Amino acid sequence: MATQGQVITCKAAVAWEPNKPLVIEDVQVAPPQAGEVRVKILYTALCHTDAYTWSGKDPEGLFPCILGHEAAGIVESVGEGVTEVKPGDHVIPCYQAECRECKFCKSGKTNLCGKVRAATGVGVMMNDRKSRFSINGKPIYHFMGTSTFSQYTVVHDVSVAKIDPNAPLEKVCLLGCGVPTGLGAVWNTAKVEPGSTVAIFGLGTVGLAVAEGAKAAGASRIIGLDIDSTKFDRAKNFGVTEFINPKDHEKPIQQVIVDVTDGGVDYSFECIGNVSVMRAALECCHKGWGTSIIVGVAASGQEISTRPFQLVTGRVWKGTAFGGFKSRSQVPWLVDKYMKKEIKVDEYITHNLTLEEINKAFDLMHDGGCLRVVLSVFE
């Protein structure tokens, strides 16, 4: 492409400061350096993690920055030494890197990767600890190593998954965060077995993906919990078999669940990020073997608590990031599963807007009827 090796000026939604509307700006995007990939982002979705950082509550949040981490696009150019992708490849940027060389990647025990975290955590690239984004010479920070609210972005080569070029990018962009997080919490972290009972706290995109994963795993009962009863009809389409609204009960919700499941569920999933709900999710698990998975990200400084006896008597508390999926290896596999109609993706998309309408998209996200808003970046 004619743009290779050149600075590209393009549109991006910039968060100049916390809680202030994002501004569509002309941003300069530098060429990729060694081990980096410049990607033309065609579609990006919004996730609550973007809103969390934008709110100013994220201790790692840096401003000004370009948010966004659930997207799909096409490689525009690659830096020196990049061998796994080439210009024209269809890709999904992955905030969870996979270098296959670090202690984490080699352990066989986790999908976490340590290679570029020291840079992505502070909004820069690993090579020179600088940003590839600027506006008239002023650097703009990266976000989660992805920064997809921009027509072009630069990512580390260990943070990009090459996918089937026939997959519709306006759909599979969702496989960059929320849907894999829910599916993987069930399949990789909990390893739910056929016949299990499951409780899911929070029926947003991630909670519904947990339900879908639990149904696929053969769970016998999938109890969905949410304080918005209007979500139940939709949740049934994703596998939820019964619905409980905690507001309808005087008793603590964990006791309600224990009572209706003969002692508690085999697996529970907290998909909200609320530490008091995390406690309830653990305590609704069956004595002796019940496992609770923390999927939701709580605000900075929050702490979880329960009586140690809950764990002494056999309950297990675990957490998961990106559903335990190894990004570069397994995101392409998830795309293939979608192409074979083995997992849902389209059903999570409730709204389609353009990058210019990003502030409206954030407003929609806080509405109970909204799951995922997908933005067309070039329209």
C-alpha positions in Angstrom: 0.0 0.0 0.0 1.1 3.6 -0.7 0.8 4.4 3.0 3.5 1.9 4.1 6.2 3.7 6.1 4.3 6.9 6.1 2.4 8.7 8.9 -1.3 8.3 8.3 -3.7 11.0 9.4 -7.1 9.6 10.1 -10.2 10.0 12.3 -10.2 8.8 15.9 -12.4 9.3 19.0 -10.2 10.9 21.6 -10.9 10.8 25.3 -9.2 14.1 26.4 -10.2 13.8 30.0 -12.4 11.5 32.2 -16.1 11.7 31.8 -16.1 14.3 29.1 -17.6 13.4 25.7 -15.2 11.8 23.3 -14.1 14.1 20.4 -13.6 13.0 16.8 -10.2 14.3 15.9 -7.7 14.1 13.1 -5.0 11.9 14.6 -1.5 11.1 13.2 -0.7 7.4 13.4 3.0 6.6 13.0 4.3 3.6 11.0 4.8 0.4 12.9 8.3 -0.2 14.4 9.9 -3.6 14.8 7.4 -6.2 16.1 4.4 -4.0 15.5 1.5 -4.1 13.1 -0.6 -1.1 11.8 -4.2 -2.1 11.4 -7.1 -0.4 9.5 -10.0 -0.8 11.9 -13.3 -1.3 10.1 -15.6 -2.2 12.9 -15.4 -1.7 16.7 -17.8 -2.5 19.5 -18.1 -0.9 22.9 -17.5 -2.7 26.1 -18.1 -1.7 29.7 -14.3 -1.7 30.3 -14.0 1.2 27.9 -16.7 3.1 29.9 -14.9 2.2 33.2 -11.6 3.7 32.1 -13.4 6.7 30.5 -15.2 7.3 33.9 -11.9 8.0 35.6 -12.2 5.1 38.1 -9.5 3.0 36.5 -6.1 3.6 38.2 -4.3 2.7 35.0 -6.4 5.1 33.0 -4.3 7.7 31.2 -5.6 10.8 29.3 -5.7 11.9 26.6 -6.1 8.4 25.1 -7.9 6.4 22.4 -10.1 3.8 23.9 -11.6 0.7 22.3 -10.5 -3.0 22.5 -13.2 -5.1 20.7 -12.7 -4.8 17.0 -11.8 -6.2 13.6 -9.8 -4.9 10.7 -7.2 -5.4 8.0 -3.4 -5.2 8.3 -2.2 -2.1 6.5 1.6 -2.6 7.1 4.0 -4.4 9.4 7.2 -3.5 11.1 10.5 -5.3 10.9 10.6 -8.9 12.0 6.8 -9.5 11.9 6.2 -12.8 10.2 2.8 -14.1 11.4 0.7 -11.4 9.6 1.1 -9.5 6.4 -0.6 -6.5 4.7 -4.2 -7.5 3.7 -4.7 -10.1 6.4 -8.0 -9.9 8.3 -7.3 -9.6 12.0 -8.8 -9.1 15.5 -6.6 -7.1 17.9 -6.3 -8.8 21.2 -5.8 -7.0 24.5 -4.7 -10.3 26.0 -1.4 -10.9 24.2 0.2 -14.3 23.4 3.9 -14.3 22.8 4.4 -18.1 23.3 7.8 -17.4 24.8 7.4 -15.9 28.3 7.1 -17.7 31.6 3.3 -17.4 31.5 2.8 -18.6 27.9 5.2 -21.5 28.5 3.6 -22.6 31.7 0.6 -24.3 30.1 -1.4 -23.1 33.1 -2.7 -19.7 32.0 -3.6 -17.5 29.0 -2.0 -14.5 30.5 1.1 -13.2 28.8 3.8 -11.0 30.3 5.7 -9.9 27.2 4.2 -6.4 26.5 2.1 -5.8 29.6 4.7 -3.4 31.0 4.1 -1.1 28.0 0.4 -1.6 27.4 -0.4 -0.9 31.0 1.0 2.6 30.7 -0.4 3.4 27.2 2.8 3.1 25.1 4.5 0.6 22.8 7.2 -1.7 24.0 10.0 -0.8 21.5 10.6 2.8 22.6 8.1 3.3 25.4 6.3 5.9 23.2 2.9 6.2 21.6 2.3 5.9 17.9 -0.6 8.3 18.1 -0.3 12.1 18.2 -2.3 15.2 17.4 -0.1 18.0 16.0 2.9 16.6 17.9 1.1 16.0 21.2 1.2 12.3 22.1 -2.1 10.5 22.7 -1.9 7.3 24.9 -2.8 3.8 23.7 -5.4 1.8 25.7 -5.1 -1.9 26.5 -2.6 -2.3 23.7 -5.4 -2.0 21.1 -7.0 1.5 20.8 -9.7 0.6 18.3 -11.7 3.8 18.3 -9.5 4.9 15.5 -9.5 4.3 11.8 -5.9 3.1 12.1 -4.1 1.7 15.1 -0.7 0.2 15.9 -0.5 -3.0 18.0 2.2 -5.4 19.0 2.5 -8.4 16.8 1.8 -10.7 19.8 -1.6 -8.9 20.2 -3.2 -9.6 16.9 -5.0 -12.7 15.7 -5.2 -13.6 12.0 -8.7 -14.8 11.1 -10.6 -16.3 8.2 -10.9 -13.6 5.5 -14.5 -14.7 4.7 -15.7 -13.9 8.2 -17.9 -10.8 8.4 -15.8 -8.2 10.3 -18.9 -6.3 11.4 -19.9 -9.4 13.5 -16.7 -11.1 14.5 -15.3 -7.9 16.1 -17.2 -9.1 19.2 -14.8 -12.0 19.5 -12.2 -9.6 20.7 -13.6 -9.4 24.3 -17.1 -10.1 25.7 -18.3 -13.2 24.0 -15.1 -15.2 24.5 -14.9 -14.0 28.1 -18.3 -15.6 28.8 -17.8 -18.8 26.8 -14.3 -19.4 28.1 -15.3 -18.8 31.8 -17.5 -21.9 31.3 -15.4 -24.1 29.0 -11.8 -23.2 30.2 -12.0 -21.9 33.7 -15.0 -23.7 35.3 -15.0 -26.7 32.9 -18.7 -27.2 33.4 -19.8 -30.8 33.0 -23.1 -32.2 31.5 -25.9 -32.2 34.1 -24.4 -29.4 36.2 -26.5 -26.6 37.8 -25.3 -23.0 37.0 -26.2 -19.6 38.4 -25.3 -16.4 36.4 -25.3 -13.0 38.1 -25.8 -10.3 35.5 -27.4 -10.9 32.1 -25.5 -8.5 29.9 -23.3 -9.7 26.9 -20.9 -11.6 29.1 -23.6 -13.2 31.3 -25.5 -14.3 28.2 -22.3 -15.8 26.7 -21.8 -17.7 30.0 -25.4 -19.0 29.5 -24.7 -20.0 25.9 -21.5 -21.8 27.0 -23.3 -23.6 29.8 -26.0 -24.8 27.5 -23.4 -26.1 25.1 -21.6 -27.8 28.0 -24.9 -29.7 28.8 -25.8 -27.9 32.0 -29.2 -29.1 33.3 -30.3 -25.9 35.0 -29.1 -22.4 34.1 -30.4 -19.8 36.6 -30.1 -16.2 35.4 -30.1 -13.4 38.0 -30.6 -9.7 37.2 -32.4 -6.8 38.8 -34.0 -6.1 35.4 -36.8 -8.6 34.8 -37.2 -7.4 31.2 -33.9 -9.2 30.4 -35.4 -12.7 31.0 -37.1 -13.2 27.6 -33.9 -12.5 25.7 -31.9 -14.6 28.1 -34.0 -17.7 27.4 -32.7 -17.6 23.8 -29.2 -17.9 25.1 -29.9 -20.9 27.3 -31.2 -19.5 30.6 -33.8 -21.9 32.0 -35.1 -19.9 34.9 -34.9 -16.4 36.1 -34.6 -14.8 39.6 -34.8 -11.1 40.3 -33.1 -10.5 43.7 -35.4 -7.5 44.2 -38.4 -9.9 44.4 -36.9 -11.6 47.6 -36.5 -10.6 51.2 -33.9 -13.3 51.9 -30.3 -12.9 50.8 -30.1 -14.0 47.2 -27.5 -16.8 48.0 -30.1 -18.3 50.4 -32.8 -18.1 47.7 -30.6 -20.1 45.3 -29.5 -22.6 47.9 -33.2 -23.3 48.7 -34.3 -23.8 45.1 -31.3 -26.0 44.2 -31.2 -28.5 47.1 -28.1 -27.0 48.7 -26.6 -24.8 46.0 -25.4 -24.7 42.4 -22.4 -26.6 41.0 -21.1 -23.4 39.3 -21.8 -19.7 39.6 -20.5 -16.8 37.6 -20.4 -13.2 38.6 -20.6 -11.1 35.5 -21.1 -7.6 37.0 -18.0 -6.5 38.9 -19.8 -6.0 42.2 -17.9 -7.3 45.3 -21.0 -7.9 47.3 -22.5 -9.9 44.5 -19.2 -11.9 44.2 -19.8 -13.0 47.8 -23.3 -14.0 47.1 -22.1 -15.9 44.0 -19.6 -17.9 46.1 -22.1 -18.6 48.9 -24.8 -19.9 46.6 -22.4 -22.7 45.5 -22.9 -26.3 46.8 -20.9 -27.3 49.9 -18.1 -29.7 49.1 -17.6 -28.9 45.4 -19.3 -25.7 44.2 -17.1 -23.4 42.2 -17.6 -19.7 41.7 -15.9 -17.8 38.8 -15.3 -14.0 39.1 -15.7 -12.6 35.5 -16.7 -9.0 36.2 -14.0 -6.5 36.9 -14.6 -4.6 40.2 -13.6 -1.0 40.7 -10.1 -0.2 41.9 -9.5 -0.6 45.6 -12.5 -2.9 46.1 -12.0 -6.1 48.1 -13.9 -9.4 48.3 -14.9 -11.0 51.6 -16.5 -14.2 52.9 -16.2 -16.4 55.9 -13.1 -18.7 55.5 -15.4 -21.6 56.5 -17.1 -21.2 53.0 -13.8 -22.4 51.5 -12.9 -24.8 54.3 -16.1 -26.7 53.4 -15.1 -27.2 49.8 -16.2 -24.2 47.8 -13.7 -22.8 45.2 -13.3 -19.2 44.2 -11.6 -18.5 40.9 -11.2 -15.7 38.4 -10.8 -15.5 34.7 -9.4 -13.1 32.1 -10.6 -13.3 28.4 -12.2 -16.6 29.4 -8.8 -18.3 29.6 -8.5 -18.3 25.8 -5.1 -17.9 24.3 -5.7 -15.0 22.0 -3.7 -15.6 18.8 -4.2 -19.4 18.9 -7.8 -19.6 19.9 -9.6 -16.4 18.5 -9.3 -17.8 15.0 -10.8 -21.1 16.3 -13.7 -19.1 17.8 -14.2 -17.3 14.4 -14.3 -20.7 12.7 -16.9 -21.9 15.2 -19.0 -18.9 14.4 -18.7 -19.5 10.7 -20.0 -23.1 11.3 -22.9 -21.6 13.3 -21.7 -23.3 16.5 -21.6 -20.1 18.6 -23.8 -17.0 18.5 -22.4 -13.6 17.7 -25.0 -11.7 15.6 -27.5 -12.1 18.5 -25.5 -9.9 20.8 -25.5 -6.9 18.5 -28.5 -4.7 19.3 -27.3 -1.5 17.7 -25.2 -0.4 14.7 -23.9 3.2 14.6 -20.9 5.0 13.1 -17.7 6.2 14.8 -19.0 9.8 14.7 -21.9 8.6 16.9 -19.7 7.1 19.6 -21.1 9.3 22.4 -24.6 8.2 21.6 -23.3 4.6 21.6 -22.0 5.0 25.2 -25.3 6.4 26.3 -27.1 3.4 24.7 -24.7 1.0 26.5 -26.2 1.9 29.9 -29.7 1.1 28.7 -30.9 -2.4 29.7 -32.1 -3.2 26.2 -28.6 -2.8 24.7 -26.1 -5.6 24.5 -23.4 -4.6 22.0 -23.2 -1.5 19.8 -21.0 -2.0 16.7 -19.6 1.1 15.1 -18.7 1.3 11.5 -15.4 3.2 11.7 -15.2 4.5 8.1 -18.8 5.6 7.5 
